[in-house]
Amino acid sequence: MPNHHAWLDEVRPSPYADQLSLGFRRLRFSQALEREYRAHMLEDSFDLKRIALSVATVIWLALAALDMLVVPASHLGWVIAIRALVLLTLLVCAALILQRRHTHLLLPLSMACILVLGVGAALIVGIAHRVAPGYPYEGLLLVSMAAYFLVGLRLSQALACSLVILLAYVAAEWFAGLPLPRLINNVLFLGFGNLIGAVGCYLLEYKSREHFLVSRLMRLLAYHDSLTGLHNRRSFNRQFERLWRQAQRDGKSLALLLCDIDHFKAYNDCYGHQAGDVALQRVGALIEQSARRPLDIGVRLGGEEFALLLFDIGADEAKQRAEVLRQSLEQAAIAHRGSDSAAVLTMSIGVAWLSPDGQPELNLLYEQADRALYEAKAFGRNKVAA
């Protein structure tokens, strides 16, 4: 299918943007994204599977009542036994699925339900046709359509289930002695029905994958700075509260480093805004390198202002990390002839450290870091104050 996402040219590279640009006509992502998509689909299709199971159970019971009227008594016992066995399997699978404790079994249980329905229906048709040639077989197509559209299976899984059901039907009708011309006619009818279902399932999965990539990319853009790739202020506010609650639960401390590039307006005036953007990206990369641990967060607050939120760190270590960050920018030797404090681009950093022991206000951490940053700038810039 054609790719019309021309707007991706304006988006910072990411796994989601890259996959959208490359396309996925064969309904496959890169290995990491494929795992993420499948995990997403397992969670997202849970309600769909629950509804499909309920509908399948009701229909199966209704067909059992119809068998009482259509199937001769001589073969009714076999038909009812198969109906009961399939119903028991559906109820067991439903009980396991509804618990939501066996997520890894959600997909195999869903496929098992489709297969037991299809194979069970094929066997019943074969048994009924031995004595009642007019018994309807079209219900098998309904099972296949459920596999394609109602259970949340991917195309490859739905095709595999439908193929097994079709083969089971052929075997059952062969055993029942159905005349070959009629068997060929029935198989062609089911085959073309499956073809329509497969095309529809392909289109649905393609759009599902596209929606997955676009929604993840939009979420990435909503909470990350487009220029540097760091978290933005909105994300910082959310993560700030979340990490503070976790720090209080775990008895850990937080440190906040507020960073301001020295004389950045003068840098833009001297070198132009395009060079300024490149400089911001260089600083963003240094901030990102400093946020190496899983719960550390690098942020671009706006303009030339950055922040680094560090989880589970002592006050002395936080000051050391700030000094290493300041030195790393100075050592990058980005020329800045408009600066009054150095011949290269530098930054001032304010450090604040907060222990959860006294249950202080979270806003205090930001206020203290901001006050320390003001002190670093007031005493000549290119300094760390805590």
N, C-alpha and C positions, 0 to 999 in steps of 0.2 A: 504494500500500500504506500502511496506517495507520502513524503514528509513535508508538511507545510509550516514547520516551526521556524520561520525565518527570524523570529525574535530571539532565538538562541544565540545569534551572533553578538547580542548585547549582554549576554549573561556570563558571569564568571564561570570558568570551567569547574565542573563537578561530575561525579559519577552519573547523576540523573540527566544532566544536560548532555553529557557525552553519549549516553545510550540513546537519548532522543535523536541526536544528530546522526548516529550510526544506523538507527532503525532496528527493527526486530521482526522481520517478515516471517521468520521461522519460529516465532513465539518463544524466543530464548533471549535472556539477558546474559551479561557477564556473570561469572560464577558467584561473586559476592552479592550482586543485585538479585540474582535468581533466588538465592536463599532468603533474602529479605522479602522478596515478593511472595514467595510461597508461605512464609510465616505470616505475612499480612493477610493472605487469602484464607488461611486456616481460621484466623480470628474473625475476619470480616464476613465469612460465609456461614458462621455458626447458626445464626437465626434462620438463614435460608435452609440449612440442612434440617433443622428442627421442624420447620413448617412442612418441608417435603416429606419427612418421615411420617408426620401426622396424616397428611393427605393420602400417602401411599397405604397406610394402615386402614383408613376408612374405605378406600376404593377396593382394597383386597378383601375386606369383609363383605362389601356389597356384591362383589363377584362370586364370593362363596355362596351367598344367598341365591344368586342367579343359577349357579350350578345345580342347586337342588331341583330347579324347575326344568333344566335343559338336559343334564347328563342322565342317561338311563341308570337304573338302580344297580345293574350288574357291574358298572365301573365307577359308581359314585363313591365307594369307599376309598379307592385309590386317590381320587381327586380331592376328597376332603382331607385325607392324610397329608397330601402335599400342601394343601392350603394351610393346615394347622402347623406343619413344620416351618413353612415360610413365615407365618405370622409369629411364631415363637422366636425365630431368628431376628425378625424386625424389632420385636419388643426388647430382646436382649441388647441389640445394637443401640436402640433408642435409650435404654437405661444407662449404657456406658457413655453415650454422646452427651446426654443431658447433664451428667455429673460435671463435665468440663474439667475433670482431673486427669483425663487421658488424652491430652492434646495431640500427642504423637500418634495416637490410634484413630484420630478423627478421619483422616483420609482413607485408610484401609477399611474402616467400618462403613464409611459411605459407599465405597466401591463394593463391599460385601453385600450391602443392602440392595444395590442395583442388580448385582449378579444373581442373588438368590431370588429376587423378584422375576427377572427375565428367564432364568433357567427353570424356575418353578412354573411359570406361565407356559413355557415351551413344552414341558413335560405334560401339563394338563391338556394342552391342545392336542398333543400326540395321542394321549389316552382317549380323549373324547372323540377324535376323528376315527377311531377304530369302530365306533358304533354310531356316531352322529356326525357325518361328513359336513354338515352345515354349521358346526360349532365355530364361532368367530375366532380368528387368529390375529386380528388387527390390534388387539391389546398389546402385543409385543412391541408395536411401533410406539405406543404410549410410554412403555418402559424406556425405550431408546431416547425418546424426546426428553424424558425426565433426566436421563444421564447427561444430555447435551445442555439443558437449560435450567433445571430446577435444583440440582444438587451442588452446584458450585465446582464441578470437576473441570480440569483443564481439557483441552481438545484431545490430547494424546490418551488421557485416562478414559474419557468418554468413548473414544473410538475403540479402545481395547475392550471395554465392557460390552459395547454393542456388537462387536465381532464375535465375542464368546456367546452372546445370546442368540445371534443369527445361526451360528454353528450348532448350538444346542437345539434350535428349532428344526434345522435340516435333519439332524440325527433322529429327533422325536418323530417327525413326519415320515422319514424313511422306515422307521420301526413300525409306524401305524399303517404303512402300505399305501400312502397317498399316491395317486397316479402322477407319473413324472411331469406331464404337461402342466398339471395344476400346481405341483410343487415349484416348478420353474416360475410360473406366474406369481405365486405367493412370494418367492424369494426376490424376484425383481421388484415387486411392490415394496417389500421391506427394505431392499437395498437402496432404491431411489429415495425412500423416506429418510433413511440414514444419511444419504448424501446431502439432502436439504438440511438436516439437523447438523451435520458436520460443518457446512458452510456458515450456518448461523452461529454455531459455537465458535468457529474461527474468528468471525467478526466481533463477537462479544468478548472473547479473550483478548483480542488485539486492542479493543477500546479499554478493557479493564487494565491492561498493562500500560497503555498510554496514560490513562487517568492516574495510575499509581505513580508514574514518573513525574507527571506534571504537578500533582498534589505535593509530592515530597520536595520537588524543586521550589514550589511556591512557599512551602514552609521554611525551606532553607533561606530563600530570599527575604522572607518576612522577619527572620531572627538573626540574619547575618549581614554584615556590612558588605555591599557589593564591590567596593574597591579593594579592601584588604582581606576579605573572607573571615574576619574575626566576628565574634558576637556583636550585635548592636545594642543600643541602650535599652530597647524593649526586652531583648533577651536577657540582658544584664539584670534588669529589675526582677524578672521572674526567677532567674537562677540564684540571685542574691538571697532572696527569701527562702528558696528551697534548700540551699546549702547551709543557711543559718539554722534552719530547723533540724537538719541532719546533724550539724555540729553540736547542737544542744542535746540531741538524743544520744550521740556517741561520746559526748564529753571532749570534743576536739575544738581547737582554736581556728580562727580565720584571720587572714592578713589581707589587706587591700593596698595595692600600689596604684596611686594616681599619677599618671605621666603626662607631661605637657612638653611638646617640642619647642625649644627656645627660639624666639624671633622667627616664627614660621611665616608670619605675614611678610616680613622683609625677604624671606627666601622666595616666596611667590613673586614678589615685586622684582626681584633680581633675575630669577631664572624662568619665570612663567608658571602658569597653573599646571601645564602638562608635566613639567619637571617636578612640581610640587606633589602631583599624584604619585609619581614614581617614588619620591622620597617617603610618602605616607605608606606605600606598599612595602618599602624596605623596613620601615619601623614596625609595620604590622607583622612582618615575617619574624623580626626579633622578638616581639611580644609573644607570638605563637610558639616560638622555640622555648620561651621561658615557661609556658604553660604545658609542661610535658606530662605531668601526672594526670590520671583520668578525671579528677574532680577540680583541677585548676582551670580557670577560664580567662582567656584573653579577650579584651573588649575594645572596640573603638567607640567612644562615647559621642564623638562628633568633632568635625574640624581636625585640629591637631591634638585633641585630648584622647588619651588611651587609659585603660585600666587593666590591672592584673589581679584577679581574685585567687588567693592561694588557700587551700584547705589543709588542715592538720599541719601547722607549721609554727615553730617558735619565733619569738620576737627577733632574736639575733639572726636567725637564719633568714627571716623575711628581709631584714636590712641588707644582708649579704646578697640575696637574690636581686634586690633593687640596685645595689652597686654594680653587680655583674652586668645587669641590663643596661645601666647608664654607660658603662665602659664599652659594651659591645657596639653601641651606636657611635660613640666617639672613635672607636677603632675602625669602624666602617669607612671613615674618612670621606664623608660626603661634603664636598666643598661648600662653604657658606660665607661669601664675602660680605654679606649684609649683617652678620651677627656681631654684637658688641661683646660677647662672652667667649668666643672661640672662632678659629678659622674654619671649623667644620661644623656640621649639624650636630646638635647636642639636645639633651632633654633634662628636665628637672623632674624629680620624683618625690612624692610625699607618701610615707609609709605609716599605716596604722595597724595595730594588732589587737585582737579582741578575744578574750577567753570567755567561755560560756558559764564559768563558775558563778559569777555574780549576777547572772541573768540581766545584763544591761540591754539598753535599747540598741537595735541594729543600726538605726540612723546615726548613732554615735560613731560607728566605725567610719562611715563616709565623711562625717564632719571632721573627725580627727585627721583623716588622710588629706582632706582638702586644706585644712589648716597647715598641715606639714608641707604640702605642696606650695602654698603661699609663702611659707618661710624659706623654702629652698629657692624660690624665685627672687625673694626679697634680698637674699644674701649672695646674689651674684649669678644665679642660674648654674646649669650643669652640675647640680648637686643632688644629694639624697638627704632628706630630712625626715625624722621619725619622731 
